Amino acid sequence: MVGIVGAGPRSGEYLYVFPYLNRGGRADAWDIETVDCGDLFDLDGNLLLEHETVDFPKPHAGSFIDEITDALDVEWTTDPAVVARVLRESFPRLAAAGDDRRGGRLTP
């Protein structure tokens, strides 16, 4: 999944999110990447999310993705063609490694 930031210091930049899937195919966690491996800040300059934070959604409580979406007006898409293009163009370090990260596994 990729999203484009609509507000704040990273407005116009992409975020890349991929799931860690369990054996049942459901996401146990999400990894959120910025283009430059940097942290995310809200409109007032407060830290929203540190680089390399793994998001473990809580039932009925939301997730970091929800907070980022609300705070930075992120528009998300799971369209495979868009995800592939954004990965290639904005995340070349992942693309060069052949890393499309569409479903690593947390649990064996």
Secondary structure, 3 states (H helix, E strand, C coil): CEEECCCCCCCCCEEEEEEEECCCCCEEEEEEEECCCCCEECCCCCEEECCCCEECCECCCECHHHHHHHHHCCEEECCHHHHHHHHHHHCHHHHHCCCCCCCEECCC
